[in-house]
Amino acid sequence: MQIATWNVNSIRTRLDHVVQWLQDNPVDALCLQETKVVDDKFPRTLLEELGYHVYTSGQKSYNGVAIISRPPLTDVSTGFTAILGEDVVGDLDEQKRVITGVIDGIRIINLYVPNGSAVGSEKYEYKLRWLKVLREYLQTLLTNKTLAVPGEQVEREGIEICICGDFNIAPEDKDIHDPAPYKGRIMASELERQALIAILELGFADAFRKFNQETGNYTWWDYRTGGFRHNRGWRIDHHYLTPALYKKSISCTIDVAPRKLTQPSDHTPVIVSLSK
């Protein structure tokens, strides 16, 4: 099985890129972030014509996530509230950043983590609060004994989790082209990294780093100042896997080809391959 993640920075702007990429790379599931469109205007027809099912959680002009999958998903939900309730989540689901569903015994959780703007800002505090609730959400999913499926209850034993998406966090300095100027700044601050570590300590591991420990591998390049041309990038798009799934991972690669297209997204796809 292959699961890909890609922040497309507007699905309507990048639809042709996504369709062509799926034709060239017929993955089992593609998780999209920053779709920037409400659900009833999501351009699903061409994707469905390729044989995919489309699941969305969108809003106008900002944020938005979607899972495009060949087999239909089960137990689909959006946001944190369906799992944690309104008392815990508060206003965090107003921004559409979370969608999940199960495919072939794997729960895929597609995330668009808030950027945070600048360390110390209100948006930064929002990001830290969001990450704390994300940890509670994941912990709840990991401890649930059953998986809700319409008409029945299925034992959760055997359900593994793949978290993927745009995390807007570089886990280590080697995930940044030139870390020194960014030390303590947004996407590389200590509190963000600590929040990510707290999530991974639930039992998740970085699929990409299983296969590649080198610097110079990035998933996002600023549109400005020739970021992509000079490979001044950041690795902020990730797949995190539960232990059994991590053992089954046989590759995790970054496909830079879409970043070379005309009017590309500033991110590029990352694909994890899993053995049966």
Buried (B, 14 or more C-beta within 10 A) or exposed (E): BBBBBBBBBBBEBBBEBBBEBBEEBEBBBBBBBBBBBBBEEBBBEEBEEEEBBBBBBBBEEEBBBBBBBBEEBBBBBBBBBBBBEEEBBEEBBEBBBBBBBBBEBBBBBBBBBBBBEEBEEEEBEBBBBBBBBBBBBBBBBBEEEEBBEEEEEBEBEEBBBBBBBBBBBBBBBBBBBEBEEBEEBBBBBEBBBEBBEEBBEBBBBBBBBBEBEEBEBBBBBEEEEEBBEEEBBBBBBBBBBBEEBBBBBEBBBBBBBBBEBEEBBBBBBBBBBBEE
